[in-house]
Amino acid sequence: MTGRLAGKVALITGGSRGQGEAAARRFVEEGAQVVLADILDDEGKRLADSLGDAARYIHLDVTDEAAWVDAVAETERDLGKLDVLVNNAGILRFGALVDLSVDALRQVLDINLIGTFLGMKTAAKALTRAAGDAATSSIINVSSVEGIRGSAYLTAYTASKFGVTGITKVAAMELGPRVRVNSIHPGGVATPMLEEQGVAEASAAHISKKVALKRQGTAEDIAHLTVFLASDESSYCTGAEFVIDGGATAHAGF
């Protein structure tokens, strides 16, 4: 089999739709075997079926450590190893700081930050085994431009994504040289998550007017970067922030 990810085994959380789905499709195109992990069972199973023998679906609540242990063990048992972990699962909640409840904050932190932490913690040994003596294994943590700047009405989301940015750097130091750990920082991307918040149309119009490239990002845009970080082409990249935002963070926007 040929391709930039030929022979690699990847586990992608939030893999049933949006950025996770786009990454899964590109990974399979590039020769990887993919485990789609999500709580959206129907969507995940349909996607895995559509991708053929190179993909399978497992149910995974990323806030459940025991479920993570089972997911990693099942991947190693059935596919022989784990080379790539994409911590993509996440949720978005809008709300003013003064109106944000502690429970709402904790929900976002639990999924976006704790879920990423548990993924790295649980998969680290498997990724190290797969890498051998070279840094061929990769963890890709999906942060956000809100993980490097602040935006109004996104206290919980911003806190979670800054946390992901930070723990990515710590993990890179601890897991090197065998495992590379990087974060990606999408700007506004058209995904079902925005649609569920009822802001998809307004977000697209605002982004297209404001950013340098004059368009909203797509899940496929993010998938191309994810493939690069999963591949051995990124062999000297670790502990880094890869911004993919159409130029949104290029100026202060007074």
Salt bridges, closest charged atoms under 4 A:
GLU21 OE2 - ARG25 NH2 3.10
GLU29 OE1 - ARG26 NH1 3.10
GLU30 OE2 - ARG26 NH2 3.30
ASP41 OD1 - HIS59 ND1 2.73
GLU65 OE2 - LYS121 NZ 2.93
GLU76 OE1 - ARG129 NH2 2.74
ASP78 OD2 - ARG56 NH1 3.54
ASP78 OD1 - ARG77 NE 3.37
ASP83 OD2 - LYS81 NZ 3.24
ASP133 OD1 - ARG178 NH2 3.33
GLU146 OE2 - ARG149 NH2 3.22
GLU196 OE2 - ARG17 NH2 2.63
ASP221 OD2 - ARG215 NH1 2.87
ASP232 OD1 - LYS8 NZ 3.15
GLU233 OE1 - ARG4 NH2 2.83
GLU241 OE2 - LYS169 NZ 3.16
